[in-house]
Amino acid sequence: MGGMRVLVTGSTGNLGEKAVTALRALSDVAVVRIGRNSKGVGDVIPADLEVFDPKWAQAFVGVDTVLHLAADPKPVATWESVQTLNVDLALNVLRASEEAGVRRFVFASSNWILGGYRFTNQTLAADTPPRPINPYGASKLFVERVGISQSMRTGMAFLSLRIGYCAPAENAPGPHMAFGRWGQEMWLSNEDWAQAVVKSSTAPFEGAAVINIMSENRGTRWDLEGARAAIGYVPTSRHIPTLGPMDKVRDFAARLREAVLPQFSDVPRFGRRW
């Protein structure tokens, strides 16, 4: 892997800072950081990635892997926001990567693509039909499909990481996490995220793949075999979900709401769709 260059977008965010730390721990990897840099970090190349510009695209020349993390990370983000920050921005980064001859593109996708399966018992794998329940999840699915298409067209390797619940800072799991048992079952530790970053950026890989990146949590339905097969990802952290009395009430209420007014059904329970 001598002399490998990894370019990271969104490197000043929660996942980005942790990713840069993991990559810089490797002696044979040089990290290039690019983006809006609202925090004023000294080594970040300032660039408005929402608008394609050949000037900032020059930073992609000579890069082996692009780790694309930049996006509006909020599940409640509006369509207007995700169109600009999650879709347009990603398409610009994909374009710059193709024009520079980047060999691998690693995309920070999301568990929200399968958010509609929260109250089922189905195993969640890469080939599980998508069920995004918000604009954020839909935007991630769109970029996944574009990246896979670009990989087939150009030969650039494309890895889409459907990332679990990785909170800022120490990221300790527990009943304080959102979404009840569902949130805790897809917890992703800082250590496992670091492993995913390193292996997705540097391990031998060709073609295109969508993989789940979570820790090995009790009761999880997220299939991790695809990640092991693709890049050798084997989580070392494990969490046993726990719910307090009020958490159990909220979890039950959410399940009841879904049973009465399901988000995914061919025929609505009440009224008409249009």
C-alpha positions in Angstrom: 0.0 0.0 0.0 3.1 2.2 -0.2 2.4 5.9 -0.9 -1.4 5.6 -0.9 -3.3 8.8 -1.0 -6.8 9.0 0.5 -9.0 12.1 0.0 -11.7 12.7 2.6 -14.7 15.0 2.2 -16.6 15.9 5.3 -13.5 15.4 7.3 -14.4 17.9 10.1 -17.6 16.2 11.1 -18.2 13.4 13.6 -17.4 10.5 11.3 -14.9 12.5 9.3 -12.6 13.4 12.3 -12.6 9.8 13.5 -11.9 8.6 9.9 -8.9 11.0 9.5 -7.5 9.9 12.9 -7.7 6.2 11.8 -6.1 6.8 8.4 -3.3 9.0 9.9 -2.4 6.1 12.2 -1.2 4.2 9.0 2.4 5.0 8.2 2.0 4.5 4.4 -1.2 6.6 3.9 -1.3 10.3 3.1 -4.6 12.0 3.9 -6.0 14.9 1.8 -8.9 16.8 3.4 -11.3 19.0 1.3 -14.6 20.8 2.0 -16.3 23.8 3.3 -14.2 23.8 6.5 -16.6 25.8 8.6 -14.4 25.0 11.7 -11.4 26.6 10.1 -9.1 23.5 10.4 -5.7 24.4 9.0 -5.0 21.5 6.7 -8.4 21.3 4.9 -8.5 22.5 1.3 -11.4 25.0 1.2 -13.9 24.1 -1.5 -17.6 24.6 -2.2 -18.3 21.0 -3.3 -21.9 21.9 -4.0 -20.7 23.6 -7.2 -18.3 21.8 -9.5 -15.1 23.7 -10.1 -12.1 22.4 -11.9 -9.9 24.3 -9.5 -10.9 22.2 -6.4 -11.2 19.1 -8.6 -7.4 19.3 -9.0 -7.0 18.0 -5.5 -8.3 14.6 -6.7 -5.4 14.1 -9.1 -3.1 11.4 -7.8 -5.6 10.2 -5.2 -6.0 6.4 -4.9 -9.2 6.4 -2.7 -11.9 9.0 -2.1 -13.8 8.6 1.2 -16.9 10.7 0.7 -18.5 11.6 4.0 -19.7 15.2 3.3 -23.5 15.5 3.5 -26.3 16.9 5.6 -26.3 14.2 8.3 -29.7 14.9 9.8 -32.4 12.3 9.3 -35.0 15.1 9.5 -33.2 17.1 6.7 -35.5 18.6 4.1 -35.7 17.7 0.4 -34.2 21.1 -0.4 -31.2 20.4 1.8 -30.5 16.8 0.7 -30.9 17.8 -3.0 -28.0 20.2 -2.5 -25.8 18.7 0.2 -26.4 15.0 -0.4 -27.2 14.6 -4.1 -25.6 17.5 -6.0 -22.5 17.5 -3.9 -22.0 13.8 -4.2 -22.4 13.9 -8.0 -19.8 16.6 -8.1 -17.4 14.5 -6.0 -18.1 11.4 -8.2 -17.4 13.5 -11.3 -14.1 14.8 -9.9 -13.1 11.3 -9.0 -13.8 10.0 -12.5 -12.0 12.8 -14.3 -8.9 12.3 -12.0 -8.8 8.6 -12.5 -9.4 7.7 -8.9 -9.3 4.0 -8.4 -11.7 3.6 -5.5 -14.7 5.5 -4.2 -16.0 4.8 -0.7 -19.4 6.3 0.0 -20.9 7.0 3.5 -24.4 5.6 2.9 -26.9 5.0 5.7 -29.0 2.5 7.6 -31.9 4.8 6.8 -32.2 3.2 3.4 -33.8 0.3 5.2 -35.5 2.4 7.9 -38.9 1.0 6.9 -37.9 -2.4 8.3 -37.7 -1.3 11.9 -40.7 -3.2 13.1 -40.2 -6.4 11.1 -38.2 -9.5 11.8 -36.4 -9.6 8.4 -32.7 -10.0 8.1 -31.3 -6.8 6.6 -28.7 -7.4 3.9 -27.4 -5.5 0.8 -30.0 -7.1 -1.4 -33.0 -6.3 0.9 -35.4 -4.1 -1.1 -34.9 -0.5 0.0 -37.4 1.2 2.3 -36.2 4.7 3.0 -38.7 6.6 5.1 -37.3 10.2 4.7 -35.6 12.4 2.1 -32.2 11.6 3.8 -32.5 7.9 3.2 -33.8 8.4 -0.3 -30.8 10.6 -1.1 -28.4 8.0 0.1 -30.1 5.3 -2.0 -29.9 7.5 -5.1 -26.1 8.1 -4.7 -25.6 4.4 -4.2 -27.2 3.6 -7.5 -25.3 6.3 -9.3 -22.0 5.0 -7.8 -22.7 1.5 -8.8 -23.5 2.6 -12.3 -20.4 4.7 -12.5 -18.3 1.7 -11.3 -19.8 -0.5 -14.1 -19.1 2.2 -16.7 -15.6 3.2 -15.7 -14.1 0.3 -13.7 -13.7 2.5 -10.6 -14.2 0.4 -7.5 -17.2 1.6 -5.5 -18.0 0.7 -1.9 -21.2 1.9 -0.2 -21.1 1.7 3.6 -24.5 1.6 5.2 -23.3 3.0 8.5 -25.0 2.3 11.8 -25.5 4.6 14.8 -22.2 6.3 15.7 -22.7 9.2 18.0 -20.1 12.0 18.4 -17.2 11.9 20.9 -17.0 8.8 23.1 -20.1 7.3 21.5 -21.1 5.1 24.4 -24.2 2.9 23.7 -27.2 2.6 26.0 -30.9 3.6 26.6 -30.1 7.2 26.0 -29.8 6.5 22.3 -32.7 7.4 19.9 -35.1 4.9 18.3 -35.2 2.5 21.3 -34.0 -1.1 20.7 -33.7 -0.4 17.0 -31.1 2.3 17.5 -29.1 0.2 20.0 -29.1 -2.9 17.7 -27.3 -0.9 15.0 -24.8 0.9 17.3 -21.4 1.3 15.7 -18.4 1.8 18.0 -15.6 4.2 17.3 -13.2 1.3 17.1 -15.3 -0.6 14.5 -15.8 2.6 12.5 -12.0 3.1 12.4 -11.6 -0.5 11.2 -14.3 0.0 8.5 -12.5 3.2 7.3 -9.1 1.6 7.1 -10.3 -1.6 5.4 -12.7 0.1 3.0 -10.0 2.5 1.9 -7.0 0.2 1.7 -8.0 -3.5 1.6 -7.9 -5.2 -1.8 -11.3 -4.7 -3.5 -12.6 -4.4 -7.1 -16.1 -3.9 -8.5 -19.0 -2.5 -6.6 -20.6 -3.5 -3.3 -23.1 -2.3 -0.7 -22.2 -3.4 2.9 -23.6 -2.9 6.4 -21.2 -1.4 9.0 -22.4 -1.9 12.5 -20.9 -3.5 15.7 -21.8 -7.0 16.7 -24.9 -6.2 18.9 -27.2 -8.7 20.5 -30.5 -9.0 18.6 -29.3 -7.1 15.5 -30.8 -8.1 12.2 -28.2 -6.3 10.1 -26.2 -8.8 8.1 -22.4 -8.3 8.4 -21.3 -11.2 6.3 -21.2 -9.0 3.2 -18.7 -6.6 4.8 -16.5 -9.5 5.9 -16.5 -11.0 2.4 -15.8 -7.7 0.7 -13.1 -6.1 2.8 -12.5 -8.4 5.8 -14.6 -6.2 8.2 -15.2 -8.1 11.5 -16.5 -5.9 14.4 -14.8 -6.3 17.7 -17.3 -4.3 19.8 -20.6 -5.6 21.1 -23.5 -4.1 22.9 -26.5 -5.7 24.6 -29.5 -3.3 24.2 -31.3 -2.2 27.3 -34.5 -0.2 27.7 -35.7 1.6 30.8 -39.5 1.7 31.7 -40.2 4.9 29.7 -38.1 3.6 26.8 -40.2 0.5 26.6 -43.3 2.6 26.6 -42.0 4.7 23.7 -40.9 1.7 21.8 -44.3 0.1 22.2 -46.0 3.3 21.1 -43.9 3.4 18.0 -44.7 -0.2 17.1 -48.4 0.5 17.7 -48.4 3.5 15.5 -46.8 1.5 12.7 -49.3 -1.3 13.1 -52.2 1.1 12.8 -50.8 3.5 10.2 -48.0 1.5 8.4 -45.7 3.6 6.3 -45.4 0.9 3.7 -48.6 -0.8 2.4 -50.1 -1.2 -1.1 -53.5 0.0 0.2 -53.8 2.7 2.8 -55.7 1.9 6.0 -57.7 5.2 5.9 -58.5 7.5 3.0 -56.7 7.6 -0.3 -53.2 8.2 -1.3 -54.1 11.1 -3.6 
